[in-house]
Amino acid sequence: MNAFEIHGGHKLSGAISPQGAKNEALQVLCATLLTDQAVTLHNVPDILDVNTLIELLQEIGVRVERPAKNTIILQANNIDPDFFTTDTYKKKSGKLRGTVMLAGPMLARFRKAYIPQPGGDKIGRRRLDTHILGFEKMGVTFDFDAEQHLFTLNGTNLYGATLLMEEPSVTGTANLVMAAVLAEGTTSIYNAACEPYVQQLCHMLNKMGARISGIASNMLIIEGVKTLTGCTHRLLADMIEVGSFIGLAAMTGSELTIKNADVAHLGIIPETFRRLGIELSINGDDIHIPSQDRYRIHKFIDGSILTVYDHPWPGFTPDLLSIVLVVATQAKGTVLVHQKMFESRLFFVDKLIEMGAQIVLCDPHRAVVIGLDKQVPLRGINMVSPDIRAGVALLIAALSASGKSTIQNIHQIDRGYEHIDVRLNNLGADIKRIALS
């Protein structure tokens, strides 16, 4: 088992480029099953979750080539649908929730699919109802084996349908879109997720020959086609890394430039960090954060305390609330962080409190942060990363803290961030990857 040993208190400087988007990668990799022709993907992040999915695709029968760094060519011309019932698949897929999105393309192309109990972050209950009920309305029948924790889906009668999603689930929308592109007839998905990564998936599918309209809205119309072809597609920069680097610069008082950030697809992320008092300027696709000794949290126009909460796109992404919370610990002022979507994502604050932060955890969804105004630095401690996003939030806290910190369970961080220790050390951080006995 590996850990990070961090010596905090160093100012960083320089330029850094965000990796390709993890959440987009999981969607478009699954979509390569929709055709027997080659699909070339650029800017694919070299991270544990993505590499696990690529390994699974290879075991299913997808041919994979890596002609250059972060470029992958996949061709799904020799697929074994029954591999999904093997213990090997169930064991690997249990580590990664994104494998649920293999069901849509498998139903579309092979008219059968299997969904094991999903894995991923332990951040609360994440239901499969949106996926299963949507497939059912498209003519798919299913059976659940309680002993094997396995859904078996029969898509022999797959057809287009009118769907009203009870929640704008990103993975649910992606799964239903991928099933619909090869279904007979027209499918409409109302209350669809419209995140940039769902938009990217739809644009890629249209390049492959799909007929999807309404992209970037919450009403998608998909006219089914007979076959899809290969294509070339470039992934967006990861907006969660972009937000993490903005927060890192503020916490450590560093001057950083984030290169090639795909600013047009960041939504309200830059403005949300500005409301925490962080100065930043945008030049084309680059974001510059100057060194700040102090930053003050804004208040609402009526003078009341600022609340930052998550919301489906174009609202603020839940994946950055842990970063907002950490950044607020050293700001001047008070903020209420309200995590609406997941009930366990704020439990990591006990470690921040142990580091000296002033935080009141009101309930599993809300925390009040009283900023220290950088008058008292956080102190280094030993801690464990509970999930991907909290892990990086703790890493940022450790980099700003005085003394040495150790973060265990860093495979959670490696799941979502590409060589983060190496890249931050190049900016002046002091992070060592150590082996624990």
ROMAR-844466 format. One record per residue: x, y, z of N, C-alpha, C, CB in turn. Coordinates in steps of 0.2 Angstrom, whole numbers, plus 5000, padded with zeros to 4 digits. Glycine has a CB too. Layout:
XYZXYZXYZXYZ...
This chain:
500449945000500050005000500450065000499550005006500350114996500750174995500350234999500850194988500750285000500550345004500850405001500550345011500650465002500950525001501250555007500550574997501850575007502150615012502250685010502850585015501950735013501950795011502250845016501250825009502750885014502950935018502651005015503750945018502251035019501851095017502251155018501251095020501851215016502151275017502551305011502551275023502551275006502951295000502551334995503351234997502751394993502351424987502551384981502551494987502051374976502151344970502151404965501651294968502451384959502451434953502551394947503051484954502251424941502351394935501651384931502751334935501751344926501151324922500951254923501251354915500351234922500151164923499551154918499951144930499551104915498951084910498551034913499251064903497851044913497450994916497450924912496751014917497350874915497250804911496650804907497350744916496550754903495850744899495350724905495950694894494750744903494150734908494050664909493550764905494150644916493950574918493250554916494050564926492750594918492050574917491850574910491650624920492150614906492050604898492350544896492350664894492950524898493350464896492950404897494050464899492650394903492250334904491650324900492050334912491350384898490750384893491050364886490450444893491550394883491650384876492050314875492150444874492350294880492650224880492150174879493150214886491650184883491050134882490750144876490550144888490650204873490350214866490750174861490350284865491350164862491750124856491450054855492450124858491050034859490749964858490149964853490449934864489950024851489450034846489550024839489150104847490250014838490450004831490949954830490650074827491049914825491649874824492249904820491349814820492149974819492650014816493150044821492450064811493750064820494150094824493950164826494850094821494050174833493950244836494550264839493350244841494750324837495350354840495150414845495850384834495450404851495350454856495950494858494950424862495950554858496550594861496350624867496650654855496950644871496850674878496550634883496550744877496650564882496350514887496850514893496350444884496550524899496950534905497250464907496550564911497850464909498250404912498050394919498950404910497450374921497250364928496950294929496750424930496950274935496750214937496050194935496750204945495550234936494850214933494850204926494450274936495150244922495150244915495550184913495450304912496150174915496450114913496150044915497150114917495750044921495349984923494849974918495049994930494550024915493950014910494349994904493650084909494850014902495249994896495449924896495850044894495649904902495849834903495249784902496149824910494649814905494049774904493849764897493449804908493849824893493649824886494149774882493749894883494749774884495249724881495049654882495949734883494849634888494649564890493949554887494549564898493549604885492849584882493049574874492449644882493549594872493749574865493949644861493249544862493949694864494149764860494949764859493949824864495149774853495849784851496049854853495949764844496549864857496749924859497549944857496749934867497650004854498250024853498450094856498350024845499050104858499250164861499850194857499450154868499650234851500150254847500550314850499850274840500250344855500650404858500350414865500550474853500650454869500450474875499750504875500950514879499350474879498650494880498250494874498650574882498450454869498050434863497950354863498450454856497350344861497150274861496650254855496750244868496850204852496450174846496050114848496850164840495450114848495050054850494650024844494650064856494549964844494149934838493849874841494549914832493149874842492749824845492449774840492149854849492849744836492649694831492649624832493049704825492749604839492849534841492549534848493549504840491949554849491649554856491349494858491149614856491449474865491149414868490649444873491749374871490049444872489549474876489449434883488849474873489649364883489549324888490149334894489549254887490649374892491149384897490949424903491749434893490349464902490049504907489749454913489449544904489749394911489449354917490049314921488949294914490649324919491149294922491349324929491749294917491649284933491849314939492449364938492149254944492849364933493349414932493049474931493749384926492549474926492149544925491849574931491649534919491549534935491149554941491649584946490749494944492249554947492649574952492949644950493249524952493149654943493449714941492949764941493749704934492349754938491849804938491649834944491249784933491649784950491449814956491949864959491549754961492449884956492949934958492750004954493649914956492349994949492250054945491450064943492650054939491150114945490450124944490350144936490150184948490850164933490750184926490650124921491350214923490750064924490550004919489849994918490849944923489450034922488750024921488550054914488350064926488950094911488850124905488950084899489150194904489250024901489349974895488649944893489849914898488149944897487549914896487149944890487049924902487150014889486850044884487150024877486950124884487750024876488050004869487949934868488750024869488049894873487949814872487149804870488049784879486749834873486049824871485949854864485549864876486149904862486049934856486349884850486450004855486949864852487349824846487149754847488049834847487149724853487049654853486449624856487649624858485949674858485349664861485349624868484949624856485849624871485849594878486449624882485949514878486349634888486849664892486749634900486849744892487349644903487349624910487549684915487749564912487249694920487549754925487649724932486949814925488249714934488349694941488249754945489049664941488249734952488249794957488849834956488249764964488649904955489249954953489649964959488950014951490349984957490850004962490950084962491449964961491550104964491750174964491750204970491250214959491650264971491750304977491150284982491750374976491350274989490850264994490650334996491250225000490250364993489950434994489250434995490250484989488950374996488150384997487850334992487950454996487250324992486850284988486750314981486150274991486950264976486950294969486550234966487650304966485850254964485450204962485450184954484750224963485250124953485250104946484550114943485450034945484050134946483350144944483350184938482950174949483650234937483650284931483850244925484050344932484350204926484550164920484050104918485250134921483950064923483450004922482750024920483449964928482450074923481850094921481750124914481550144926482350164912482350194906482450134900482950244905482850094902482850034897482249994896483449984899481849984902481249954902480749984897480949944909480750054898480250094893480450084886480250164895481050064885481250054878481149984875482050074877480849944879480649874877481149824880480649874870481549844884482049794887481749764893482749834889481849694894481649664900482249644904481249594898482149634910482749624914482549574920482949684917483049534922483049494928483649504933483049414925483449504939483949514944484149454948483749574949484749434948484949374952485249404959485549334948484849394964485049424970485749394973484549414975485849334972486449294974487049324971486349224973486949334964487549354960487549434960487549324953487049464962487049544962487149564955487549574966486749524950486849544943486149554939487249484940486149604936485549614931485649584924485349694931485249544922485249524915484749554911485149444915484949594906484549634901484449604895484749704901483849594892483649574886483349624881483149514886483749644876483549704872483249674865484149744871483049614865482749594858482249634855482449524859481849664859481349714857481449784858480649694860482149804858482349874859482049924854483149874859481749974856481450024852481450094855480750004850481350144850481350214853480750224857481350254847480850274862480250284867480350354869480250234873479750374872479750444875479950434883479150484875480550464885480750454892480750514896481450424892480450514902480550574906480950544912479850594909481550574913481950544918481750584925482750564916481750544930481550564937482150614940481450514941482750604937483350644939483850644933483750604945484150704933484550714927485250684928484650794926485250614928485850574930486350574924485650504931486950594925487450594919487550524916488050624922487650474921487850414918487150384915488050364924486550394918485950374916485850404909485350394920485950464908485850494901486250464896485950574902486950454898487350434893487150354891488150434896486950314896486750254895486150244890486650214901485650284891485050284887485250314880484550324891485650364880485850394873486150334869486250454874486650304872486950254868486550194866487550224872486050174870485550124868485150144863485150104874484950214863484450234858484750244851484250304860485450254850485650274844485550224839486450294844485550154841485450104836484750064837486050054837484350094841483650074842483250094836483350094849482750054835482250064830481750124832481850004828481750174828481250224830481650284833480750204834481250334836481450394839481450394846481150454836481950414850481950414857481950494859482450374860481550514864481650574867481750564874480950624865482250604876482450604883482350674886483150574884481850674891481750744894481950744901480950754894482250794903482650804910483250764909482150774916483550764903484250734902484750784905484350724895485250744907485850784910486150824904486450734913486450884905486750924899487450944900486250984897487750904905488450924906488850924900488750874911489450964900489850964894490050894892490451004895490150844897490450784895489850734891490650744901489250754893488650724889488650754882488050734893488750814882488750854875489350824871488850924876489950814874490450784870490250714868491050774875489950674872489750604870489350604864489450564876488850654864488350664859488650684852487750714861489150734853489450754847489950694844489950814849490250664848490650604846490150554842491050564851489550534845489150494842488850514835488550474847488750584835488550614828489050604823488350684829489750614825490250604820490250524818490950624824490050484822490050414820489450394816490050364827488950444815488350434811487750434814488450364807487750444821487050444825486750514823487250444832486050514825485650574824485350594830485150554818485750644833485550664840485450744839486050654846484950764842484850844842484650864849484250864837484650924850484550954857485150954861483950914860485750944858486350934862486451004866486950924858486650994872486751054877486051074881487051114874485451044879484851054882484650994886484351074877484151004890483850944894483350904890483550964901483250914884482850874879483250854873482250914877483450784874483750754868483350714864484350714871483450724857483050684852483550634848482650724847483450574849483850524845483450484840484250484850483650494834483350454829483850394827483250494822483550334828483950274828484250264821483550214830484850234820485150224814485350144814485750264812485450124808485650044808486350034810485550024800486850074808487550064810487850124812487950014805488450124815488850174816489550164814488950194824489950214812490650204810491150224815490750244803491750224813492350244818492350324817492950214816492750354821492850424821493550444825492250464824493750504825494250534829493950584834494850564825494150584840493850624845494350644850493250594849494250714852494750734858494350754864495150804855494550734870494250744876494350814878494450694881493950844882494050904885494450904891493350934888494750964893495150964899494650944905495451034900494950914910494550894916494350954920494950844920493750974921493551034924493651034932492851054923493650964934493850954941494550974943493650884944494950954939495750974939495751044939496150934934495451074934495551154934495351184940495051174928494751164943494551194949494951174955493851174951495251114955495751094960496351144960495951024960496651154954497251194954497051264956497451194946496451294954496351364957496351364964495651384954496051314967496051314975496651304977495551254977497151264974497751254976498151314976498151194972498151354971498451414971498351464976498351454964497651464978497451514983497651494990496651514983497651424991497851404998498551404999497651324998498951404994499651404995499951474994500051354991499551524992499751584990500251584984500151614996500051544979500551534973500251564967500551454972500751584963500551614956500551554951501051664954500051534948499951474944499651494937499651414947499751464932499451474926499151404924499851504920498551404923498251334920498151344913497551324924498551304909498551304902497951264899499251284899497751284893497251244889496751214894497651184886496351254897495851234902495151224899495851284907495051234892494451234889493951274893494151154889494051334893493651384898492951384896494051454897492751384889492151394887491651334890492051384880491951284893491551224896491551224903491851164893491851274906491851274914491251294917492451314916490751324914490151354917490351404922489851294920490051394928490151444934490651424938489451444938491151384937491651364941492151424942492051304938492351464937492751524939492451574943493051554932491851584942491451634946491351614953490751654942491251544954491151524961491751534965490951444961492351524962492951534966493151604967493551504962492951654962492951724963492551744969492751764957491951714970491551734976491851714982490851694975492351664982492751654988493351704989493051584988493351754984493851804985494551784981494051814992494551734977495151714973495151754967495151644971495651794966495751834960496051784954496351884961495751794948495951754942495751784936495651684942496151784931496051814925496051754919496551864923495651764914495651724908495951754902494951694907496351714899496651734893496651684888497451764894496151684883495951634879495751574883496651614875496151514882496051454886496451444892496051394881496751494894497251494900496951534905497951524898497051514912496851544918497451564922496351504922497551624924498051644928497851664935498451704925498151634940497951654947498551684950497751584951498551744952499151784955499251754962499051854954499751764965499951754972499551804976500651754973499151774981498751814985498951794993497951804984499051844996499251835004498551825007499551895007498051855005497351845008496851845003497251895014496251815005495651825001495051815005495651764995494551865003493951875007493351845004493851945008492951805007492351775005491851825004492051715010491451824998490951874997490351855001490851884989489851905002489251895005488751904999489151945011488151875001487551894996487351964996486951854998487051994991486852064990486552094997486452074984486152055000485852075006486252075012485152035007486852055012487352045017487351985021487152105022486951935019486951865022487551825020486251835021487651775024488251725023488151695016488251685029488651685013488651655006488551575007489351665003488151545003488051475002488251454996487251455004488751394996488951364989488651294990489751364989488251284984487951214984487951184977487151214986487951114977487951084971487251084967488251014972487251074961486651074957486851044950486351144956486351004947486450984940486651034935485850944937487151024931487351074926486751114923487751034920486851174922487451214923487551244930487351274918487251214935487451224942488151204943486951194947488351214950489051194952489151124953489251234958489651094950489751024951489851004958490351004946489550944960489750914967490450894968489250864968490750884962491450854963491950914965491650834956491750974965492251024968492051054974492251084963491451034977491251054984491851044989490651034986492150984989492650974994493251024993492950904993493451044987493951094986493751164989494051104978493051184987492851244990492851244997492051254988492651195001492751185008493451195011492451125010493951165008494551175010494851245009495051125006494751275003494951335001494651385006494751354994494051375009493651425013494051425020492951405014494351365022494651365029495151425030494951295030495451445024496051495025495751565022496651475022495151575021494851635018494751675024494251625014494551745023494251785028493551785027494551865027493151765032492451765031492151695032492251785024491451685031491151625033490751605027490651635039490651535026490251515020489951445022490751495014489351435020488951375021489051335015488251385023489351275016489451225010488851175011490151195010488451165005487851125006487951075000487151165005488051015002488150954997487450914997488750905000487050934992486450904991486350834989485950954987486850814984486750754980486950694984487050764974487450694988487750634991487850654999488450624988487650595002487650615010488250595014487050565012488750575010489350555014489950595012489550485013489950645008490550675005490850725010490350714998490450745015490750795019491050765026490250845021491050705026491350675032492050675033491150595032492450695028493150705028493350765032493450705021492850815034493050875037493350865044492450915038493250805047493550785054494250795053493350715056494550775048495350785047495550855046495550745041495150895043495250965042495250995049494751005037494750975053494651005060495250985064494050975063495550925063496150905067496750945065496250825065496750965058497251005056497251085058497251005048496651095062496551165065496051205061497251205064495651185056495151215053494551225058494951185046494251285057493651295060492951285056493551375063492751225057492151195053491651165058492351145048491051185057490451155060490051105055489951205063490151045056489750995052489050995055490050925052488551025051487851025054487550965053487451085050487650925047487250865046487650835040486550875045487450775038487850745032487850785026487550675031487450835025487450875019487750945020486750875017487850975026487951045027488551055032487351085029488951105030489551115034489651195034490251085032489751225040489851295040490651305041489451335046490951345037491651355037491851425040492051335031492151435045492351495047493151505046492251505055493251545041493951555038494451585043493951595032495051555043495651575047495951635045496051525049495851665039496151725036496851715035495951785040497151655035497851635034498251665040498151665028497951675046498251705052498551645056497751745056498251585055498451525058498451465053497951505064499051445051499151395046498851325049499851385044498551285044498451215046499051185048498051185040498951125052499551085054499551025051499651085062500150995049500150925046499950875051500850915043499650825048499350765052499450705047498650775055499250645050499150585046498450575045499450525050498250555039497550545037497550495031497250615034496850485030496750425025496250465020496350365028496350445013495950475008495350435007496350475001494750465008494150425008493850415001493550455012493950454997493750454990494150504985492950474989494050504979494450534974494450614976494150524967493950644977493850714977494050734984493150744976493850704989494150724996494850714997493750675001495150654993495850644994496250704991495950584990496050734986496450794983496250854987496150804976495750864990495550914995496050915001494850914997496150855003496650845009497350855007496550775012497450835000498150844998498250924997498250814991497850964995497851034995497951065002497251064991497551035007497651065014498351045016497151025018498650985015499250965017499851015014499450895015499751035008500251075004500251145007500051074997499651165010499651235013499851225020498951265012499851175023499951165031500751175033499751095033500851185039501551185042501651115044501551235048502251095043502451025045502350975040502151015051502350915042502350855038501650825038502850805039501350805033500750765033500850695029500150805029500450645031500450585027499750565025500750525031499650555019498950535016499050465014498750585011498650415017498650345015498050335010498550305021497950275008497450255003497450294997496750265007498050314994498150364989497950334982498850384988497750264982497450234976496850274974497350164976496450304979495850334978496050404974495550354984496650434975496850494972497050474965497350534975497450414964497650394958497050374953498150334959496550354956495950344952495750394947495350314956495850464950495550514946496050574944495050544950496750564946497150614945497850584942497350664951498050614936498650584933499250604935498550604925499650564939500350574941500350644945500850574935499850654949499750714952500350734957499150714957500750694960501250704964501850734959501550644968501950704954502550724949502350794946502650674943501750804944501550864941501650924946500850864938501450914952501450964957502150974960500950954963502550924960503250934962503650974957503550864963503450974951503751014945503551084946503450994938503051104950502851174952503251194958502151184952503551154962503851174968503551134974503851244969503151094974502851054979503351004982502151024978503250984988503650924991503250864993504050954997503150824988502650764989503150704987502050764985503150654992503450594991502950534991504050584996503050494986502650434986503050374990502450414979502750354995503150305000502750245000503250335007503050185002502750125003502650115010503150065000502050095012501950075019501949995020501250105021502149975025502249905026501549875029502749885032
